[in-house]
Every structure is written in C-alpha cells, then in structure tokens.
Amino acid sequence: MSKSITIISLNYAPEDTAIGLYSTQMAEYLHLNGWSVTVIAGFPYYPHWKILDSYKDKKNYFEESINGVSILRYKQFVPSDPKFLNRIFHISNFTYGSIRNLKKIKSSDIVLSIIPFTSAAWLGKKLSKKLNAKHWIHVQDFEFDIALDTGIIPNKSLNKIVTKKLFQIESKILNSADIVSSISYGMVDRLKHKCSTKTYYFPNWTDDKAINPISAMQHLYLKSNKFKVLYAGNIGEKQDWKLFIKIAEHFKNNNLIEFNIVGNGSYKNKLVNFTKDIKNVRHFHLVPFEELNDLLCSADLHILFQKSKVIDTVMPSKISGMMASEVPCLITGNKKSEVAKIYATSYVGFFYNSSDYQSVIDKITELISNKKALKVGKNARKYIVNKFSRNKILEEFNTKLTTINES
C-alpha cells in the first residue's frame, strides 16, 4: 500500500527551533520509515523575523530536497516588526502564495496541517478534498485563543463579536478534518470542546541523546563561577517579562548570581532596554542547534515565566529540553495548567503562580547557596526520557498514521 503524506507547515528546516524543528524531525522520521514526504513551507525566517541570507535571493517559488524530504516553498512577506496586523498580512501572504504549490501535488494519501497557523488547515482541507486524501490537523498553538487572551481588541463589545466569529470559523475548520491532535492533554480536552472530530494526543518530544549532560561541555556564554540562571528561547509576548524584570531588580546587587537571556523575538529590544541598568542580566543571540546541549547543561537553573491567564493554550516545547538537561527548572504560570500538575505530582521542578513573586525570590535565594540540590533535575531528566523521548513519540505517531492510511 502506498504511503505518501503532504505536510503544510509555514516553518521548516533550516529553522532549528520551535515548530520548524518539530515539523522537520517528524518529516524526516516518516521518510526513514517508508513514507514519501512533501512539505509545503515558507522561506526560513524564524526566530529572527527576516529571511535567511542563503534564501533571500532565490525566486519566489523554490523547490528543494533536504534529507529525502521534498519541500515546496513560497517566499512569504516577513515583517521586521511582528505586530498583530503585520502578522495577519504575513500569514495571509503565505496562505495565498501557497495555493500555487498545492497545484503541484498530484497525489497524497494523507495531508497534515500544522496550526499555527489556522490558514494551514484551510490549505490542507483544499488539498485533501482535491486528492480524496485523509486530513489530519495538528495544533501546536491555539492561535485564536492566544490572540484574544493578549487583549488585541480592547473594545469589549467588538471583542465579543470577533471572538464568536473566530471560534465559529475555527470550529468549522476542525470539524472538517478526519482527525485532530495537540501537544498536551489539556489542549486535547480543549479540542474536544471545540469540535466533534476524533482526537489524538501527540506531544512534542525531546531528543534525549542530543540533550544529554554526559556529552555536554561548558558553553562559552556560561563560563563564570556565579550561579547561572538561564532563559533560552523565543523572547515574545507570551512570557511574563514584567515578573522577570522584578526578579532581576531584586538581585541586581547580588554578585553571586547572573541572569542569561539567550534568544531573539519580538520583545527582545524592549527587554534589553528595560534591563540595561541591571549589570548581572546578560543578553545573547540564539545559539545554533548543535550548541544547545552545551548551553542548556551549563546552567545552574532554568527559568520560564509564563502569564497566568494562559491555561493550556500553549504547552511550551522548550520545557522538555530544559528538563532533559538535568538542570533544575523554575517555572511560573497558572496553577491549573498541565505543566503545574506535572510539577506538583512528579517532583521534577519548581512551579509557582505568576503572582507569587516572593516564593520565586525565596527559591532562587535557596538555590544560590545550595547548588548541589540537583535531585529534582535528575528526576526531570528521567521523566522526559520515560515519557517524551523522540523515538517513543514518533514511533507511536507513525503507527497511528499507518492505521489511518489503511482504514
């Protein structure tokens, strides 16, 4: 029986962070397991929000093959300032431009659409209907929920109207698929409230061989003898940077600690400006994937400050990498979230409500004087290896995909 799949994902290799990394590893795994894989993608731009130099001179439509996967690209508009309206045009432009790439695909057994962005599911439905293929929608982020949670529409009456309309569109799209999946149990439950389509739990994974303290060396950024606190990843609006600034202000005269922010994103320039007078806050650009193991394993503490109003609309993929490093993790967010429940029951890290500023201060202070409190870090790595290893998750996904293809 033929095994062909088309994946629609704006983000793809050589992007090596976030959704681009997961879409790439998934596609290459399927190729190695007998699938013919085609990806409809944009030009690589994330997280720097500009098209990579090695791609910017290529024609608007560009085809290539990476590790056996065929990629059909469209050179989408990429805003240097990714504010809401700019993002809308960014997504719309990719969607419109990718219609031409849909026409190049003559057969496919399954079409897999990656959300965000929701328009990828519209493209996926259009292609699956044309080819009489099964359509799978995989939700990495609830795009509409996040947008509305951040208060992009301050007018309450207008917000109510827009919310109703957006969720009607979302429900129609999700109900049109053969199967929908998401990356946490909380997000799968949310899917069940949004649609009646069959659901599947498909979490993000960690390559526990690539992130492994045994093979790590001290990273150039983290060579000091101070207590090294690390945030590595996208610097965007989802994180609670106001809380981070308060924490950093508290420790600004403490010579035993340093805060290292490694990443890029829409909020980076503001964050750099807000912390310019705090001498023990250090900023670096995102490191290439091959340096990530050294970076993550060189820290004394990982931090991730999330906004408390977001509950399971996002399951941060960076958490599994943090935990795999065997370094203790301190996370803030909503105590009703899935991450909070895992941390409360498994002793794999420290989780506090976003408003519990004092507990965060107390825990960091405690850890500064007790660097050897590493049992929680070892527990975290065991948890990730047992539940979220790359081979385990993708093997189960391949089995599910094969079953759907044969039905």
DRENDO-1510 file (C-alpha; in Angstrom, 1 decimal, always signed):
<recs>
REC; n; res; u; v; w
REC; 1; MET; +0.0; +0.0; +0.0 .
REC; 2; SER; +1.3; +3.5; -0.9 .
REC; 3; LYS; +2.4; +5.7; +2.0 .
REC; 4; SER; +2.5; +9.4; +0.9 .
REC; 5; ILE; +1.9; +12.4; +3.1 .
REC; 6; THR; +1.9; +16.2; +2.5 .
REC; 7; ILE; +2.8; +18.4; +5.5 .
REC; 8; ILE; +1.7; +22.0; +5.4 .
REC; 9; SER; +3.9; +23.9; +7.8 .
REC; 10; LEU; +5.0; +27.5; +7.4 .
REC; 11; ASN; +8.1; +26.8; +9.5 .
REC; 12; TYR; +10.6; +24.1; +8.4 .
REC; 13; ALA; +14.4; +23.4; +8.2 .
REC; 14; PRO; +16.8; +25.1; +8.2 .
REC; 15; GLU; +14.8; +26.6; +11.0 .
REC; 16; ASP; +16.0; +24.6; +14.0 .
REC; 17; THR; +13.8; +26.0; +16.8 .
REC; 18; ALA; +10.2; +25.7; +17.8 .
REC; 19; ILE; +7.7; +24.4; +15.2 .
REC; 20; GLY; +10.2; +24.4; +12.4 .
REC; 21; LEU; +12.4; +21.9; +14.4 .
REC; 22; TYR; +9.4; +19.6; +15.2 .
REC; 23; SER; +8.0; +19.6; +11.6 .
REC; 24; THR; +11.4; +18.8; +10.2 .
REC; 25; GLN; +12.2; +16.0; +12.6 .
REC; 26; MET; +8.7; +14.5; +12.1 .
REC; 27; ALA; +9.0; +14.7; +8.3 .
REC; 28; GLU; +12.5; +13.1; +8.2 .
REC; 29; TYR; +11.4; +10.3; +10.6 .
REC; 30; LEU; +8.5; +9.5; +8.3 .
REC; 31; HIS; +10.8; +9.4; +5.3 .
REC; 32; LEU; +13.1; +7.0; +7.0 .
REC; 33; ASN; +10.1; +4.8; +7.8 .
REC; 34; GLY; +8.9; +4.4; +4.3 .
REC; 35; TRP; +6.7; +7.4; +3.6 .
REC; 36; SER; +7.0; +9.7; +0.6 .
REC; 37; VAL; +7.0; +13.1; +2.2 .
REC; 38; THR; +6.3; +16.5; +0.6 .
REC; 39; VAL; +6.3; +19.7; +2.7 .
REC; 40; ILE; +4.6; +23.0; +1.7 .
REC; 41; ALA; +6.5; +25.7; +3.6 .
REC; 42; GLY; +7.6; +29.3; +3.7 .
REC; 43; PHE; +11.1; +30.6; +3.4 .
REC; 44; PRO; +13.0; +30.2; +6.6 .
REC; 45; TYR; +12.8; +33.4; +8.8 .
REC; 46; TYR; +12.2; +32.4; +12.4 .
REC; 47; PRO; +13.2; +33.5; +15.1 .
REC; 48; HIS; +15.0; +36.4; +13.6 .
REC; 49; TRP; +12.0; +37.6; +11.6 .
REC; 50; LYS; +13.9; +38.0; +8.4 .
REC; 51; ILE; +14.5; +35.6; +5.6 .
REC; 52; LEU; +17.9; +33.8; +5.9 .
REC; 53; ASP; +20.6; +35.3; +3.8 .
REC; 54; SER; +21.1; +32.0; +1.9 .
REC; 55; TYR; +17.5; +32.1; +0.7 .
REC; 56; LYS; +16.7; +35.8; +0.2 .
REC; 57; ASP; +18.0; +35.9; -3.4 .
REC; 58; LYS; +16.0; +32.8; -4.5 .
REC; 59; LYS; +12.9; +33.1; -6.7 .
REC; 60; ASN; +9.5; +33.5; -5.0 .
REC; 61; TYR; +8.8; +29.8; -5.6 .
REC; 62; PHE; +11.6; +27.5; -4.8 .
REC; 63; GLU; +11.8; +23.7; -4.6 .
REC; 64; GLU; +14.5; +21.7; -2.8 .
REC; 65; SER; +15.1; +18.4; -1.1 .
REC; 66; ILE; +16.5; +18.1; +2.4 .
REC; 67; ASN; +17.4; +14.6; +3.8 .
REC; 68; GLY; +15.0; +12.9; +1.4 .
REC; 69; VAL; +12.0; +15.3; +2.0 .
REC; 70; SER; +10.7; +17.3; -0.9 .
REC; 71; ILE; +10.0; +21.0; +0.0 .
REC; 72; LEU; +7.9; +23.4; -2.0 .
REC; 73; ARG; +8.5; +26.9; -0.7 .
REC; 74; TYR; +6.8; +30.3; -1.2 .
REC; 75; LYS; +8.7; +33.5; -0.3 .
REC; 76; GLN; +6.2; +35.0; +2.1 .
REC; 77; PHE; +6.2; +38.5; +3.4 .
REC; 78; VAL; +8.1; +38.7; +6.7 .
REC; 79; PRO; +7.6; +41.8; +8.9 .
REC; 80; SER; +10.6; +43.2; +10.7 .
REC; 81; ASP; +8.2; +44.3; +13.4 .
REC; 82; PRO; +5.8; +41.3; +14.0 .
REC; 83; LYS; +2.9; +43.2; +15.5 .
REC; 84; PHE; -0.6; +41.9; +15.2 .
REC; 85; LEU; -1.6; +43.4; +11.8 .
REC; 86; ASN; +1.8; +42.7; +10.3 .
REC; 87; ARG; +1.4; +39.0; +11.4 .
REC; 88; ILE; -2.0; +38.9; +9.8 .
REC; 89; PHE; -0.5; +40.0; +6.4 .
REC; 90; HIS; +2.4; +37.6; +6.9 .
REC; 91; ILE; +0.1; +34.7; +7.4 .
REC; 92; SER; -2.3; +35.8; +4.6 .
REC; 93; ASN; +0.5; +36.2; +2.2 .
REC; 94; PHE; +1.9; +32.7; +2.9 .
REC; 95; THR; -1.6; +31.2; +2.5 .
REC; 96; TYR; -2.4; +32.9; -0.8 .
REC; 97; GLY; +1.1; +32.2; -2.2 .
REC; 98; SER; +1.0; +28.5; -1.3 .
REC; 99; ILE; -2.2; +27.8; -3.4 .
REC; 100; ARG; +0.1; +27.6; -6.4 .
REC; 101; ASN; +2.2; +25.0; -4.6 .
REC; 102; LEU; -0.9; +22.9; -3.8 .
REC; 103; LYS; -1.4; +22.5; -7.6 .
REC; 104; LYS; +2.0; +20.8; -7.9 .
REC; 105; ILE; +0.9; +17.9; -5.7 .
REC; 106; LYS; -0.8; +15.2; -7.8 .
REC; 107; SER; -1.3; +12.5; -5.2 .
REC; 108; SER; -1.2; +12.2; -1.4 .
REC; 109; ASP; -2.7; +9.6; +1.0 .
REC; 110; ILE; -2.7; +12.0; +4.0 .
REC; 111; VAL; -2.5; +15.8; +4.3 .
REC; 112; LEU; -1.2; +17.0; +7.7 .
REC; 113; SER; -1.8; +20.7; +8.5 .
REC; 114; ILE; +0.2; +22.3; +11.4 .
REC; 115; ILE; -1.5; +25.1; +13.4 .
REC; 116; PRO; -0.5; +27.7; +13.9 .
REC; 117; PHE; -1.3; +29.0; +11.5 .
REC; 118; THR; -5.0; +28.2; +11.2 .
REC; 119; SER; -4.9; +29.0; +7.5 .
REC; 120; ALA; -2.7; +26.0; +7.0 .
REC; 121; ALA; -5.7; +23.9; +7.9 .
REC; 122; TRP; -7.7; +25.7; +5.1 .
REC; 123; LEU; -5.0; +24.8; +2.6 .
REC; 124; GLY; -4.9; +21.3; +3.9 .
REC; 125; LYS; -8.7; +20.8; +3.5 .
REC; 126; LYS; -8.5; +22.2; +0.0 .
REC; 127; LEU; -5.7; +19.8; -1.0 .
REC; 128; SER; -7.2; +16.7; +0.8 .
REC; 129; LYS; -10.6; +17.3; -0.9 .
REC; 130; LYS; -8.9; +17.6; -4.3 .
REC; 131; LEU; -6.9; +14.4; -3.8 .
REC; 132; ASN; -9.5; +12.5; -1.9 .
REC; 133; ALA; -7.0; +12.2; +0.9 .
REC; 134; LYS; -7.4; +12.0; +4.7 .
REC; 135; HIS; -6.9; +15.3; +6.5 .
REC; 136; TRP; -5.1; +15.5; +9.9 .
REC; 137; ILE; -4.9; +18.8; +11.8 .
REC; 138; HIS; -2.2; +19.1; +14.4 .
REC; 139; VAL; -2.5; +22.1; +16.8 .
REC; 140; GLN; +0.8; +23.3; +18.2 .
REC; 141; ASP; -0.8; +26.6; +19.5 .
REC; 142; PHE; -4.4; +27.7; +19.7 .
REC; 143; GLU; -3.8; +30.7; +17.6 .
REC; 144; PHE; -7.2; +32.5; +18.2 .
REC; 145; ASP; -7.2; +31.9; +21.9 .
REC; 146; ILE; -3.7; +33.4; +22.3 .
REC; 147; ALA; -4.5; +36.4; +20.2 .
REC; 148; LEU; -7.7; +37.2; +22.2 .
REC; 149; ASP; -6.0; +36.4; +25.6 .
REC; 150; THR; -3.4; +39.1; +24.9 .
REC; 151; GLY; -6.2; +41.7; +24.5 .
REC; 152; ILE; -5.7; +42.8; +20.9 .
REC; 153; ILE; -9.2; +44.1; +20.8 .
REC; 154; PRO; -9.8; +46.5; +23.8 .
REC; 155; ASN; -13.4; +47.3; +23.0 .
REC; 156; LYS; -15.5; +44.7; +24.9 .
REC; 157; SER; -18.4; +44.7; +22.6 .
REC; 158; LEU; -16.3; +44.3; +19.5 .
REC; 159; ASN; -14.2; +41.7; +21.2 .
REC; 160; LYS; -17.3; +39.6; +21.9 .
REC; 161; ILE; -18.4; +39.8; +18.3 .
REC; 162; VAL; -14.9; +38.9; +16.9 .
REC; 163; THR; -14.4; +36.1; +19.4 .
REC; 164; LYS; -17.7; +34.5; +18.4 .
REC; 165; LYS; -16.9; +34.7; +14.7 .
REC; 166; LEU; -13.3; +33.5; +15.1 .
REC; 167; PHE; -14.4; +30.5; +17.1 .
REC; 168; GLN; -17.1; +29.6; +14.6 .
REC; 169; ILE; -14.5; +29.6; +11.8 .
REC; 170; GLU; -12.2; +27.5; +14.0 .
REC; 171; SER; -14.9; +25.0; +14.8 .
REC; 172; LYS; -15.8; +24.6; +11.2 .
REC; 173; ILE; -12.2; +24.0; +10.2 .
REC; 174; LEU; -11.6; +21.5; +13.0 .
REC; 175; ASN; -14.8; +19.6; +12.3 .
REC; 176; SER; -13.9; +19.2; +8.6 .
REC; 177; ALA; -10.8; +17.1; +9.4 .
REC; 178; ASP; -10.6; +13.3; +9.8 .
REC; 179; ILE; -8.5; +13.6; +13.0 .
REC; 180; VAL; -7.2; +16.4; +15.1 .
REC; 181; SER; -4.3; +16.3; +17.6 .
REC; 182; SER; -2.5; +18.5; +20.1 .
REC; 183; ILE; +0.6; +18.6; +22.3 .
REC; 184; SER; -0.9; +18.3; +25.8 .
REC; 185; TYR; -3.8; +16.6; +27.5 .
REC; 186; GLY; -5.3; +19.9; +28.4 .
REC; 187; MET; -5.1; +21.1; +24.8 .
REC; 188; VAL; -6.7; +17.8; +23.6 .
REC; 189; ASP; -9.5; +18.4; +26.1 .
REC; 190; ARG; -9.9; +21.9; +24.7 .
REC; 191; LEU; -10.1; +20.4; +21.2 .
REC; 192; LYS; -13.0; +18.2; +22.3 .
REC; 193; HIS; -14.9; +21.3; +23.4 .
REC; 194; LYS; -14.2; +23.0; +20.1 .
REC; 195; CYS; -15.1; +20.1; +17.7 .
REC; 196; SER; -16.6; +16.6; +17.4 .
REC; 197; THR; -13.6; +15.2; +15.4 .
REC; 198; LYS; -11.6; +12.3; +16.7 .
REC; 199; THR; -8.6; +13.4; +18.8 .
REC; 200; TYR; -5.1; +12.2; +19.3 .
REC; 201; TYR; -2.5; +13.1; +21.9 .
REC; 202; PHE; +0.7; +14.0; +20.0 .
REC; 203; PRO; +3.1; +15.8; +22.3 .
REC; 204; ASN; +6.3; +17.5; +21.4 .
REC; 205; TRP; +9.4; +15.4; +22.1 .
REC; 206; THR; +13.0; +15.7; +23.2 .
REC; 207; ASP; +15.9; +14.0; +21.6 .
REC; 208; ASP; +17.4; +12.8; +24.9 .
REC; 209; LYS; +20.6; +11.8; +23.0 .
REC; 210; ALA; +21.1; +15.3; +21.7 .
REC; 211; ILE; +20.3; +16.9; +25.1 .
REC; 212; ASN; +22.4; +14.9; +27.5 .
REC; 213; PRO; +24.6; +16.2; +30.3 .
REC; 214; ILE; +27.0; +13.3; +29.9 .
REC; 215; SER; +28.1; +14.6; +26.4 .
REC; 216; ALA; +27.9; +18.3; +27.3 .
REC; 217; MET; +30.8; +20.8; +27.6 .
REC; 218; GLN; +30.8; +24.1; +29.3 .
REC; 219; HIS; +29.3; +26.7; +26.9 .
REC; 220; LEU; +31.2; +29.9; +26.1 .
REC; 221; TYR; +28.2; +32.0; +27.4 .
REC; 222; LEU; +28.1; +30.3; +30.8 .
REC; 223; LYS; +31.7; +30.0; +32.0 .
REC; 224; SER; +31.5; +32.2; +35.1 .
REC; 225; ASN; +31.7; +30.9; +38.6 .
REC; 226; LYS; +28.4; +32.7; +39.5 .
REC; 227; PHE; +25.0; +31.0; +39.9 .
REC; 228; LYS; +23.9; +30.9; +36.3 .
REC; 229; VAL; +20.2; +31.4; +35.7 .
REC; 230; LEU; +19.2; +30.8; +32.0 .
REC; 231; TYR; +16.3; +31.5; +29.8 .
REC; 232; ALA; +16.8; +30.2; +26.3 .
REC; 233; GLY; +14.2; +30.6; +23.5 .
REC; 234; ASN; +11.9; +33.0; +21.9 .
REC; 235; ILE; +11.5; +36.4; +23.5 .
REC; 236; GLY; +7.9; +37.2; +22.8 .
REC; 237; GLU; +4.7; +38.4; +24.4 .
REC; 238; LYS; +3.7; +35.0; +25.8 .
REC; 239; GLN; +6.3; +35.2; +28.6 .
REC; 240; ASP; +5.8; +37.2; +31.7 .
REC; 241; TRP; +8.8; +39.6; +31.3 .
REC; 242; LYS; +7.4; +42.1; +33.9 .
REC; 243; LEU; +7.9; +39.4; +36.5 .
REC; 244; PHE; +11.4; +38.6; +35.2 .
REC; 245; ILE; +12.4; +42.3; +35.5 .
REC; 246; LYS; +11.1; +42.4; +39.1 .
REC; 247; ILE; +13.1; +39.3; +39.9 .
REC; 248; ALA; +16.3; +40.7; +38.2 .
REC; 249; GLU; +15.8; +44.0; +40.0 .
REC; 250; HIS; +15.7; +42.2; +43.4 .
REC; 251; PHE; +19.1; +40.5; +42.7 .
REC; 252; LYS; +20.8; +43.4; +40.9 .
REC; 253; ASN; +23.3; +44.0; +43.7 .
REC; 254; ASN; +24.0; +40.3; +44.3 .
REC; 255; ASN; +27.4; +39.4; +43.0 .
REC; 256; LEU; +26.8; +35.6; +43.3 .
REC; 257; ILE; +24.1; +35.4; +40.5 .
REC; 258; GLU; +23.8; +36.3; +36.9 .
REC; 259; PHE; +20.8; +36.1; +34.5 .
REC; 260; ASN; +21.5; +34.9; +31.0 .
REC; 261; ILE; +18.8; +35.6; +28.3 .
REC; 262; VAL; +19.6; +33.7; +25.1 .
REC; 263; GLY; +17.3; +34.2; +22.2 .
REC; 264; ASN; +15.5; +36.5; +19.8 .
REC; 265; GLY; +12.0; +37.6; +19.3 .
REC; 266; SER; +9.5; +40.5; +19.1 .
REC; 267; TYR; +10.0; +41.6; +22.7 .
REC; 268; LYS; +13.8; +41.4; +22.8 .
REC; 269; ASN; +14.6; +45.1; +22.1 .
REC; 270; LYS; +12.2; +46.1; +24.9 .
REC; 271; LEU; +13.7; +43.7; +27.3 .
REC; 272; VAL; +17.2; +44.7; +26.6 .
REC; 273; ASN; +16.2; +48.4; +27.2 .
REC; 274; PHE; +14.3; +47.6; +30.4 .
REC; 275; THR; +17.3; +45.7; +31.9 .
REC; 276; LYS; +20.1; +47.9; +30.6 .
REC; 277; ASP; +21.0; +49.2; +34.1 .
REC; 278; ILE; +20.9; +45.7; +35.7 .
REC; 279; LYS; +24.5; +44.6; +35.3 .
REC; 280; ASN; +24.0; +41.0; +36.1 .
REC; 281; VAL; +21.5; +40.5; +33.3 .
REC; 282; ARG; +23.3; +39.4; +30.1 .
REC; 283; HIS; +21.8; +39.1; +26.6 .
REC; 284; PHE; +22.9; +36.8; +23.8 .
REC; 285; HIS; +21.5; +35.8; +20.4 .
REC; 286; LEU; +20.1; +32.3; +19.9 .
REC; 287; VAL; +22.7; +29.6; +19.6 .
REC; 288; PRO; +22.7; +27.1; +16.7 .
REC; 289; PHE; +21.1; +23.7; +17.5 .
REC; 290; GLU; +24.5; +21.9; +17.7 .
REC; 291; GLU; +25.4; +24.2; +20.7 .
REC; 292; LEU; +22.1; +23.8; +22.5 .
REC; 293; ASN; +23.1; +20.8; +24.6 .
REC; 294; ASP; +26.2; +22.6; +25.9 .
REC; 295; LEU; +24.2; +25.7; +26.6 .
REC; 296; LEU; +21.3; +24.0; +28.5 .
REC; 297; CYS; +23.6; +21.8; +30.5 .
REC; 298; SER; +25.9; +24.6; +31.6 .
REC; 299; ALA; +23.2; +26.5; +33.6 .
REC; 300; ASP; +22.5; +26.1; +37.3 .
REC; 301; LEU; +18.9; +27.0; +36.9 .
REC; 302; HIS; +16.4; +27.2; +34.0 .
REC; 303; ILE; +13.6; +29.8; +34.2 .
REC; 304; LEU; +10.4; +30.2; +32.3 .
REC; 305; PHE; +7.9; +32.9; +33.4 .
REC; 306; GLN; +4.5; +32.4; +31.8 .
REC; 307; LYS; +1.5; +34.7; +32.1 .
REC; 308; SER; -1.1; +33.2; +34.5 .
REC; 309; LYS; -4.1; +33.9; +32.3 .
REC; 310; VAL; -3.0; +31.3; +29.7 .
REC; 311; ILE; -4.1; +27.8; +30.7 .
REC; 312; ASP; -3.1; +25.1; +28.3 .
REC; 313; THR; -3.5; +27.2; +25.2 .
REC; 314; VAL; +0.3; +26.7; +25.0 .
REC; 315; MET; +2.4; +23.8; +26.2 .
REC; 316; PRO; +5.9; +25.3; +25.9 .
REC; 317; SER; +8.1; +22.9; +23.9 .
REC; 318; LYS; +11.2; +24.4; +25.5 .
REC; 319; ILE; +10.3; +22.8; +28.9 .
REC; 320; SER; +11.2; +19.3; +27.8 .
REC; 321; GLY; +14.7; +20.4; +26.6 .
REC; 322; MET; +15.2; +22.2; +29.9 .
REC; 323; MET; +14.2; +19.1; +31.9 .
REC; 324; ALA; +16.4; +16.8; +29.8 .
REC; 325; SER; +19.4; +18.8; +30.7 .
REC; 326; GLU; +19.2; +17.6; +34.3 .
REC; 327; VAL; +19.4; +21.2; +35.5 .
REC; 328; PRO; +16.6; +22.3; +37.9 .
REC; 329; CYS; +13.8; +24.3; +36.4 .
REC; 330; LEU; +11.7; +27.1; +37.9 .
REC; 331; ILE; +8.5; +27.9; +36.1 .
REC; 332; THR; +5.7; +30.3; +36.8 .
REC; 333; GLY; +2.2; +30.3; +35.3 .
REC; 334; ASN; -1.3; +29.2; +36.2 .
REC; 335; LYS; -1.6; +26.5; +38.9 .
REC; 336; LYS; -4.4; +24.9; +36.9 .
REC; 337; SER; -2.2; +24.3; +33.9 .
REC; 338; GLU; -0.9; +20.9; +32.8 .
REC; 339; VAL; +2.7; +21.8; +33.5 .
REC; 340; ALA; +1.8; +22.8; +37.1 .
REC; 341; LYS; +0.1; +19.5; +37.6 .
REC; 342; ILE; +3.1; +17.5; +36.4 .
REC; 343; TYR; +5.4; +19.5; +38.6 .
REC; 344; ALA; +3.2; +19.1; +41.6 .
REC; 345; THR; +2.9; +15.3; +41.4 .
REC; 346; SER; +6.3; +14.3; +40.0 .
REC; 347; TYR; +8.9; +16.4; +41.9 .
REC; 348; VAL; +10.6; +17.4; +38.6 .
REC; 349; GLY; +11.0; +21.1; +39.2 .
REC; 350; PHE; +9.6; +24.2; +40.9 .
REC; 351; PHE; +6.3; +25.8; +39.8 .
REC; 352; TYR; +4.7; +28.9; +41.2 .
REC; 353; ASN; +1.7; +31.1; +40.4 .
REC; 354; SER; +2.8; +34.1; +38.3 .
REC; 355; SER; +1.7; +36.4; +41.2 .
REC; 356; ASP; +3.8; +34.6; +43.8 .
REC; 357; TYR; +6.8; +36.8; +43.5 .
REC; 358; GLN; +8.1; +36.1; +47.0 .
REC; 359; SER; +8.2; +32.4; +46.5 .
REC; 360; VAL; +10.3; +32.8; +43.4 .
REC; 361; ILE; +12.7; +35.1; +45.2 .
REC; 362; ASP; +13.0; +32.6; +48.1 .
REC; 363; LYS; +13.6; +29.6; +45.9 .
REC; 364; ILE; +16.3; +31.3; +43.9 .
REC; 365; THR; +18.0; +32.5; +47.1 .
REC; 366; GLU; +17.9; +29.0; +48.5 .
REC; 367; LEU; +19.4; +27.5; +45.3 .
REC; 368; ILE; +22.2; +30.1; +45.1 .
REC; 369; SER; +23.5; +28.8; +48.5 .
REC; 370; ASN; +22.8; +25.1; +47.6 .
REC; 371; LYS; +24.0; +24.4; +44.1 .
REC; 372; LYS; +24.1; +20.7; +44.9 .
REC; 373; ALA; +20.3; +20.4; +45.2 .
REC; 374; LEU; +20.2; +18.5; +42.0 .
REC; 375; LYS; +17.9; +15.6; +42.7 .
REC; 376; VAL; +15.0; +17.5; +41.2 .
REC; 377; GLY; +17.0; +17.9; +38.0 .
REC; 378; LYS; +17.8; +14.2; +37.8 .
REC; 379; ASN; +14.1; +13.4; +38.3 .
REC; 380; ALA; +13.2; +15.7; +35.5 .
REC; 381; ARG; +15.5; +14.0; +33.0 .
REC; 382; LYS; +14.2; +10.6; +34.0 .
REC; 383; TYR; +10.6; +11.8; +33.5 .
REC; 384; ILE; +11.4; +13.2; +30.0 .
REC; 385; VAL; +13.3; +10.1; +28.9 .
REC; 386; ASN; +10.5; +7.8; +30.0 .
REC; 387; LYS; +7.6; +9.8; +28.6 .
REC; 388; PHE; +8.8; +12.2; +25.9 .
REC; 389; SER; +11.8; +10.7; +24.1 .
REC; 390; ARG; +11.9; +11.4; +20.4 .
REC; 391; ASN; +11.8; +7.8; +19.2 .
REC; 392; LYS; +8.9; +6.8; +21.5 .
REC; 393; ILE; +6.7; +9.7; +20.5 .
REC; 394; LEU; +7.4; +9.4; +16.7 .
REC; 395; GLU; +7.1; +5.6; +16.7 .
REC; 396; GLU; +3.6; +5.8; +18.2 .
REC; 397; PHE; +2.7; +8.6; +15.7 .
REC; 398; ASN; +3.9; +6.6; +12.7 .
REC; 399; THR; +1.8; +3.6; +13.9 .
REC; 400; LYS; -1.3; +5.9; +14.2 .
REC; 401; LEU; -0.6; +7.4; +10.8 .
REC; 402; THR; -0.3; +4.0; +9.2 .
REC; 403; THR; -3.6; +2.8; +10.8 .
REC; 404; ILE; -5.4; +5.9; +9.4 .
REC; 405; ASN; -3.9; +5.4; +6.0 .
REC; 406; GLU; -5.0; +1.7; +5.9 .
REC; 407; SER; -8.6; +2.5; +7.1 .
</recs>
